[in-house]
Amino acid sequence: MTLNARRRLPFWVPLLLALAFTTACNFNQSKAPATNNASPTGDSSSHGTAFTPSSDARKDLGGALEQLKTAFPYRLTENSSGTADGRDLPAGTRTVEFAAADRTHTTWTNGPTGNSELITIGDQRYSRSNNGNWTAGSLPGLAQRQAMEKRMREVMASAFKDVHYIGTDTINSVPCHAYTYTMELDISGQKWNVTGKAWIGASDGLPHQIDSETTVSSYKQKSQITYEYNVDFKVEKPVM
C-alpha cells in the first residue's frame, strides 16, 4: 500500500462508520424502532424507552441507532488506533457533541488533518485545523444532504451481513443487551471487512458503546465509540 493510500484510509474508515453509528442506519428499510412501549426506567437517558430484544437482532440494532435522531443532547467519543503495512499509526480521538440535529461540535485529535475542530449551526459550518484561525462556510443544500444521507443509508444497510444477540451485559455501569455484527463493503474496488460488538441500554433502547475492527488491504483499525446522554454543553458560533 502506498503512502498516500495509508493517509487516505484513516480518513475514510471512521467517516464511513460514523455514518452508521452517529446517524440512523435503517437496516431493514423500516421506520419502526425495535423497542416496546414501556416507560423509561433507570436514569441513563430520558429520551429512550425500555428495551426488550426481539427475534430480529438486525432490527434491534437498527432501531437503537434510529433513536439517535431524537436523543439530543448527547456526546459521542471515539478512540481509534490502526496499523498499515505492519506499522502502528497514531491513535486518535474524535468527540462530537450533538445539541440538535443541525447543531454539532466536533473535535478531532490526530485526525486526517492533524488536530481539527468543526462547528455546524443550521446551514453554516465553522472549521479550523491545529488551533489555527476559524473559517466560515456553508453546508451543501438540504436536498443534496438528504440525497447523500439516503445513499449512505443504502450502502450501510447492505453492508451489514450478520447481527446476533449474545445476551445481557453491563457497560459503563449501564445494564445493556449485547449484539455482535459483521459488515462487508466494496469501495473503489477494495474489500472492507468489519467485525464489531454493540451494547444497547436496557432502560432506554439507545446505543451505549460500539467496538469495531476494520480491515482493508494491509490497513487495520480498531475503534471504540461511547455515548453519553443528558450531558450539559452548548454549541455556539466561535469567535472569528
C-alpha positions as CSV (number, residue, x, y, z in Angstrom):
1,M,0.0,0.0,0.0
2,T,1.4,3.4,-0.9
3,L,2.0,6.3,1.5
4,N,-0.9,8.3,0.0
5,A,-3.2,5.3,0.4
6,R,-2.2,4.9,4.0
7,R,-3.1,8.6,4.6
8,R,-6.4,8.3,2.9
9,L,-7.6,5.1,4.7
10,P,-7.5,6.5,8.3
11,F,-9.7,9.4,6.9
12,W,-12.4,7.2,5.2
13,V,-12.6,4.4,7.7
14,P,-14.0,6.4,10.7
15,L,-16.1,8.7,8.5
16,L,-17.9,5.9,6.8
17,L,-18.6,4.0,10.0
18,A,-19.6,7.3,11.7
19,L,-22.5,7.5,9.2
20,A,-23.7,4.2,10.6
21,F,-23.2,5.0,14.2
22,T,-24.0,8.7,14.5
23,T,-27.0,8.8,12.2
24,A,-29.6,6.1,12.0
25,C,-28.8,3.2,9.8
26,N,-32.1,1.7,8.8
27,F,-31.1,-2.0,8.2
28,N,-34.5,-3.3,7.1
29,Q,-35.9,-0.2,5.4
30,S,-38.5,0.2,8.2
31,K,-39.0,3.3,10.4
32,A,-40.3,1.3,13.3
33,P,-37.8,1.2,16.2
34,A,-37.1,-2.1,17.9
35,T,-38.4,-1.2,21.3
36,N,-41.6,-1.8,23.3
37,N,-43.9,0.9,24.6
38,A,-42.9,0.7,28.3
39,S,-42.0,3.8,30.1
40,P,-38.3,4.6,30.7
41,T,-36.7,3.1,33.8
42,G,-33.3,4.0,35.3
43,D,-31.6,7.3,34.7
44,S,-29.2,6.7,31.8
45,S,-31.4,8.7,29.5
46,S,-34.8,10.5,29.5
47,H,-35.2,10.1,25.7
48,G,-35.5,6.4,25.0
49,T,-37.9,3.7,26.1
50,A,-37.3,0.4,27.9
51,F,-35.9,-2.1,25.5
52,T,-36.5,-5.8,25.2
53,P,-34.7,-7.8,22.5
54,S,-36.9,-9.2,19.7
55,S,-36.4,-12.2,17.5
56,D,-34.8,-9.9,14.8
57,A,-31.4,-8.9,16.0
58,R,-30.8,-6.8,12.9
59,K,-33.9,-4.8,13.5
60,D,-33.0,-4.3,17.2
61,L,-29.6,-2.7,16.4
62,G,-31.2,-0.6,13.6
63,G,-33.9,0.6,15.9
64,A,-31.4,1.6,18.5
65,L,-29.4,3.7,16.0
66,E,-32.6,5.2,14.7
67,Q,-33.3,6.7,18.1
68,L,-30.1,8.8,17.9
69,K,-32.2,11.1,15.6
70,T,-34.0,12.4,18.7
71,A,-31.7,11.6,21.6
72,F,-30.3,15.2,21.9
73,P,-28.3,16.3,23.7
74,Y,-25.7,13.6,23.6
75,R,-22.0,13.2,23.2
76,L,-20.1,10.6,21.2
77,T,-16.5,9.8,21.8
78,E,-14.5,7.6,19.5
79,N,-11.0,6.3,20.3
80,S,-9.2,4.7,17.4
81,S,-5.9,3.1,16.5
82,G,-4.5,1.4,13.5
83,T,-1.7,-0.2,11.6
84,A,-0.6,0.0,8.0
85,D,1.9,-2.4,6.4
86,G,2.6,-3.7,9.9
87,R,3.4,-0.2,11.3
88,D,1.5,1.5,14.1
89,L,-0.4,4.6,13.1
90,P,-1.0,7.5,15.6
91,A,-4.0,6.9,17.9
92,G,-6.8,9.4,17.5
93,T,-9.8,10.7,19.4
94,R,-12.9,12.2,17.9
95,T,-15.6,13.8,20.1
96,V,-18.9,15.0,18.7
97,E,-21.5,16.9,20.8
98,F,-25.0,16.8,19.4
99,A,-27.1,19.7,20.7
100,A,-29.7,19.2,17.9
101,A,-29.9,17.6,14.5
102,D,-28.4,20.7,12.9
103,R,-26.2,21.9,15.8
104,T,-23.0,20.0,16.5
105,H,-19.4,20.5,17.7
106,T,-16.7,18.1,16.7
107,T,-13.1,18.0,17.9
108,W,-10.6,15.5,16.4
109,T,-7.1,14.8,17.8
110,N,-4.7,13.1,15.4
111,G,-7.4,13.1,12.7
112,P,-6.9,13.1,8.9
113,T,-5.6,16.7,9.0
114,G,-4.0,16.6,12.4
115,N,-6.0,18.3,15.2
116,S,-9.2,19.8,13.9
117,E,-12.4,21.3,15.1
118,L,-15.8,21.7,13.4
119,I,-19.0,23.5,14.4
120,T,-22.2,23.3,12.4
121,I,-25.2,25.5,13.2
122,G,-28.0,25.3,10.7
123,D,-26.6,25.6,7.2
124,Q,-23.4,27.3,8.5
125,R,-20.1,25.5,9.1
126,Y,-17.1,26.8,11.0
127,S,-13.8,24.9,11.0
128,R,-10.1,25.2,11.9
129,S,-7.1,22.9,12.0
130,N,-4.3,22.7,14.5
131,N,-5.6,25.6,16.6
132,G,-5.4,28.0,13.7
133,N,-8.0,30.6,12.6
134,W,-11.6,29.8,12.2
135,T,-13.0,29.8,8.7
136,A,-16.7,30.0,7.9
137,G,-18.6,28.3,5.0
138,S,-21.9,26.9,4.0
139,L,-23.0,23.2,4.1
140,P,-24.4,21.7,0.9
141,G,-28.1,22.4,0.2
142,L,-30.8,20.4,2.1
143,A,-31.7,18.4,-1.0
144,Q,-28.1,17.4,-1.6
145,R,-27.5,16.5,2.0
146,Q,-30.7,14.4,2.1
147,A,-29.6,12.6,-1.1
148,M,-26.2,11.9,0.3
149,E,-27.6,10.6,3.6
150,K,-30.1,8.4,1.6
151,R,-27.3,6.9,-0.4
152,M,-25.1,6.2,2.6
153,R,-28.1,4.6,4.4
154,E,-28.5,2.3,1.5
155,V,-24.7,1.5,1.4
156,M,-24.5,0.9,5.1
157,A,-27.7,-1.2,5.2
158,S,-26.5,-3.5,2.5
159,A,-23.1,-3.8,4.2
160,F,-24.4,-5.4,7.4
161,K,-24.3,-9.2,6.8
162,D,-24.8,-10.7,10.3
163,V,-26.2,-9.4,13.5
164,H,-26.6,-11.6,16.5
165,Y,-27.9,-11.1,20.0
166,I,-25.5,-12.6,22.6
167,G,-27.1,-11.7,26.0
168,T,-27.1,-9.2,28.8
169,D,-24.0,-7.2,29.9
170,T,-23.1,-4.1,31.9
171,I,-21.1,-1.4,30.1
172,N,-20.0,1.8,31.8
173,S,-22.2,0.9,34.7
174,V,-25.3,0.7,32.5
175,P,-27.3,-2.6,32.1
176,C,-27.3,-3.4,28.4
177,H,-28.1,-6.0,25.8
178,A,-25.1,-7.0,23.7
179,Y,-25.0,-7.7,19.9
180,T,-22.3,-8.8,17.5
181,Y,-22.2,-7.8,13.8
182,T,-20.2,-8.1,10.7
183,M,-20.0,-5.8,7.7
184,E,-18.6,-6.1,4.2
185,L,-18.1,-3.1,1.8
186,D,-16.7,-2.8,-1.7
187,I,-15.3,0.7,-2.1
188,S,-13.4,1.7,-5.2
189,G,-12.6,-2.0,-5.8
190,Q,-11.3,-2.6,-2.3
191,K,-12.9,-5.0,0.1
192,W,-13.6,-3.7,3.6
193,N,-14.4,-6.2,6.4
194,V,-15.7,-5.1,9.8
195,T,-16.5,-7.1,12.9
196,G,-18.0,-5.4,15.9
197,K,-20.0,-5.5,19.1
198,A,-22.7,-3.1,20.2
199,W,-24.4,-2.5,23.6
200,I,-28.0,-1.3,23.7
201,G,-29.3,0.2,27.0
202,A,-32.0,-2.0,28.7
203,S,-33.7,1.1,30.2
204,D,-33.6,3.4,27.2
205,G,-33.0,1.3,24.0
206,L,-30.1,3.6,23.0
207,P,-26.6,2.6,21.9
208,H,-24.1,3.0,24.8
209,Q,-20.9,1.6,23.2
210,I,-19.8,0.2,19.9
211,D,-16.5,-1.6,19.3
212,S,-15.3,-2.4,15.8
213,E,-12.3,-3.7,14.0
214,T,-11.9,-2.8,10.3
215,T,-9.6,-4.5,7.8
216,V,-8.9,-3.3,4.2
217,S,-5.8,-4.4,2.3
218,S,-2.9,-4.1,4.7
219,Y,-4.6,-1.5,6.9
220,K,-6.4,-2.4,10.1
221,Q,-8.2,-0.1,12.5
222,K,-9.7,-0.6,15.9
223,S,-12.4,1.8,17.1
224,Q,-14.4,2.2,20.3
225,I,-17.4,4.6,20.4
226,T,-19.1,5.5,23.6
227,Y,-22.3,7.6,24.0
228,E,-23.3,9.9,26.9
229,Y,-26.8,11.2,27.2
230,N,-28.4,14.2,29.0
231,V,-25.0,15.9,29.1
232,D,-24.6,19.6,29.7
233,F,-22.9,21.6,26.9
234,K,-23.6,24.4,24.5
235,V,-22.8,24.6,20.8
236,E,-22.3,28.2,19.7
237,K,-20.7,30.2,16.9
238,P,-17.0,30.6,17.5
239,V,-15.3,33.9,17.9
240,M,-13.8,34.6,14.5
